[in-house]
Amino acid sequence: MAQKKVLILFGPTSCGKSGTAIKIANNIQSNIINADSIQLYKDLRILTSRPSEIDEKKVAHKLYGVIDGKNNCSVAAWLDLVTKEIKTCWSEDKLPILVGGTGMYLKSLMEGISDIPEVPASIKLGTEEELEKYGVEYLYNQLVELNQETKVTKQDTQRVMRALNVIKSTGKSIEEWQTENKKLLKEVNFEVFIPQFNRNELYKRSEHRFDAMLANGAVQEVRNLLDQNLDSKQSIMKAIGVREIKRYLDNEISKQDCINLSKKNTRNYIKRQITWIRGNNISSNIDIKKYI
């Protein structure tokens, strides 16, 4: 196996990434490394479809369930963690197999990340208050006034807030900072494989998977998470299913409405993932058969 190679299995939810990774790991000395922002958290195994304990015993899985729910893991923090795991694989003559659907993780690993200074809490709070009071269009108009060349779309609330906070606190746009990206791994052969998928089939698979989550104890898992009284702004609290099940537990909606809403939000997430992949021109650059 050539050194400095990283295999990335990327794609939307329910497209078969994890199963493919295990098949490869059964044939080649390798470690499967998590590249999904929610599967990092230890508090949700069922609801985030983390690998089972059986699979983890068969094949080495890294960075799954390693972050406490009370903490948020940034892209920069994940990059630091994944870089160490990749280098460990290389030192042991193993193939690093990254598996996940978080686009910003993939993009930052391959293209580097800008060294943007931490935004002061006062600016973040001000932006959150403006969002709640005036809506995202108000924030977006502010952003355009400060940066007419912004590439952020009005529909992406989180990125609008982030871009506005950065330019307010640093005087430079996100795009300007990104021209100074720093790569933590250099001279690496990134092999990318995206399983072929049909959107409607993904929707069906994700719905069956959510039914299985409920059967396997997802409601109790969320109940345990809620017992920690975490801030609703914590990343783990934004996992699909958490807010929906919470509303069911609070008797705001019926169990069937909870199921329907969770499935709807999952379909919307899949749609956003596919849009991101196409918008960033991400595609397979290898024939995966050479590994299976």
N, C-alpha and C positions, 0 to 999 in steps of 0.2 A: 504494500500500500504506500502510495506516495505521501510524503509529509506535506503539511500546509494545505490539506484538503478539508473542506467542511461540506457535508451533505445537508441540505435544507429541504425538509418536506413541509410545504406550505400550502395553504388553501382554506376555503371556508369551512365552517362547522359541519361535521357529519360527512366529509368527503372521503374519509378512510385513511387519514394520515397516520394515526397511531398504529393501526393494523399493519400498514406497509412498513413502518419503522421496525416493528417486532419481527416481521419476516426477514428483513435485512439483517437485523441483529442476530438472528439465529444462524445466519450464513457467514457473517463477517465479525471479527473482533471489533466491537464498537460500544459506545455508550449513547443512550437516548437522552437528549437534553431538552428540557422544556423551553419553548418560545411562545408560551401563551400567558398573557398578563394575569389572568384570573387563577389559572392552575398553580401559580406560585404559592397561593395561600393555603395554609394547612387546615383551616377551619371548614373548608368545603371540599370534600372528596366526591360525594355523590352528585351534587348539583353542578359541578364543573367538569364532570366526566374525566376525572383524573384516572390514570392507569390503576388497575386493581392491584391489591396486595399480591395476588398470585403472579400477575405480569411483572411486578417489580422484583419478585424473587427469581423469576426466570431470566430476566434481562436487566442490566444496570440502568436505572432511570435517575437522572440528576435534575435538581432544581424543581422538583414537584413537591408542593406542600412544605416549603422551607421558610415562608414568611408568616409571621403572626398577623392575624386580622386587624389588630390595632395599629399596624404600620402600613404605610403606602410604599410601594416599590416603583420608583421612577425608571424611565428608560435608561438613564445613566447608571443607576444602581444595578439594573439587570445586565447591562453591558459589562460591568465589572465582574459580576458573578459568572456570566457565560464565558467571558474571556479566560478566566481561570480554569473552567471546566474543559474548554477546548484545548488549552495548552497541556492540561493533564492527559487528555486523550493522546495527543501527539507524542508526549513523553513516554507513553505506554504502548506506542505503535497501534493505537486504536483509531477507528473512524468516528469523529464526532457527528452524530445525527441530530440535527435540530428539528423539533417538531412543534408546530403551532400555527395559529392564524392571526397573530397580532402583527399587523403590517408595519407599524412603526419600529417594532423590535427588529424585524428583518431589514428594513431600510437603514436603520442606524448602524447595524452590524456591518452591512456591506458597504455603505457609503460614508460612515462616520457620523459623529454627532458634534454639534456646535457647542462651544464652551460658554453658554449663556450664564451670566451671573444670576444668583438667586433673586427672585422678585420679592421685594419687601411685602410683608403681610398686610400692611396698610393699603397698598395698591390692589392686592388681590381682593381684600374685603370690599374696597370701594367698587370694584368691577362687579362683584357678586351682588352688591346692593343695587347697582344700576340695572343689572340683568333682571332682578326680581321686580324692580319698580317700573322699568321702561321696556324690557324685552330685548331680544337679541338684535333686532334690526337697529335699534338705537346704538348698541355697541358697535355693530358693523359699520354704521355711518361714521362713527368716531374713528374707527380703524382706517377707513378709506381716506378720511381727511388727513390723517397722519402719514399714510402710505398708499398712494394711488396705484402702486404696482403690486399690491397684495395679491397673493395667490389663494388666500383662504376664501372659502365660499360662505355665504351667509347662513347656509343650512347647517354648518358644522359649529354648533355653539361652543364646544370646548376649545376648538382651535381659534375661534374668534376671540374668546376670552384670553387665551394664552398669547396670541399675537398682540393684542391690545396691551396686555400687562407688560410684555417685553419692551415694546416700543415706548411705553410710558416711563418705564424704570431705567432703560438704558439709552434711549434716544436713537436706537438702531432697530430696524425691522428684523423680523424672523429671517427673511430672505437674505439680508446682509450678513447676519450671523452665520447662516448656513453656507455661505461661500468660504467660510473658514473652518469647515468641518475637520475634525481630527479622528483618524481611524486608529482603533486600539489594536487591530490585527492588520498587518500589511503583507503584501505579496501572498495572498491566499486565493486558492482556487475554490470559489463558491459554486457548488453544483446544486442547482435548484430543480426540484420536481414538484409539480402541482398535479395531483390526480385529476383525471377527466371527470367532469361532473355535469349533471343536469339539474337546473335550479329547482324544478318541481320535485325531483327525486330527493334532493337535499331537504326540502321542506318536509316530505313524508318521513324521511329517516329521523330528522330532528324531533318530529312529533312523537314517533315511536320511542325515541330515546327519553323524552321527557316523561312519558308514561312509565317507562322503566325506572326512572329516577324516583318517581312517587312511590312505586311499588317497593323500592329498595330503601326507603326511609328519608327522602329529601325533606319532608315536612319537619320531622324531628331534628334533622340537621340544621335547618333554618331556625327552629325554636331554640336550639342550643346556642346558635350564633347570636340571636337576639338577647339571650340571657346575659351576654357580655356588655350590653348597653353601649355598643360602639356608636360613634358619631355617624350619622347617615351619609356624611360626605366621604367616609372612608371608601377606598376602592373596592374592598370586598363586598360592601353593602350595595354596590351597583351591579353585581353579578345578576344576570337574568334569572329570575325565579325568586330571588330574595325578597324584593319589594312586593312581588305578586303574592307570595306565600304569606308574607307579613300581613298584607291586607286581609287575606283569608283568616289568619289566626286572630286578627282584630275584629272579625265579624263585619268587615266593611263590604266584602263580596263573598259569593258562594264558592264552594270548592270548584264547581264546573267553570265559573267565571275566571277563577284563578288559573285553571288549566288553559282555558282559551286565551287568556291574556298573555300567559307565559309563552305559549306556542306562537302567538302573533308577534310578540317582541323578538322571539328567536328568528322567525322568518325575516323580520325587518333587519336584524343584525346580519344574517346571511346575505341579504341584499346589499347592505353597506360593504361587507367584506368583498363581494364580487365587484362592486363598483370601484373599490380601492385598488384591487388587483389590476383591473383593466385601466384605470386612470393612471396608474404608475408603471404601466407596461411591464408587469411582472409575468414571466412565462417560464416554462420548463426549458432547461438547456442541456438535459441529459436523457438518455434512455434508461429508465430505472431497471430494466431487465438485466442489466449487467450486475446488479446487486442481489437479485432475487433468484 
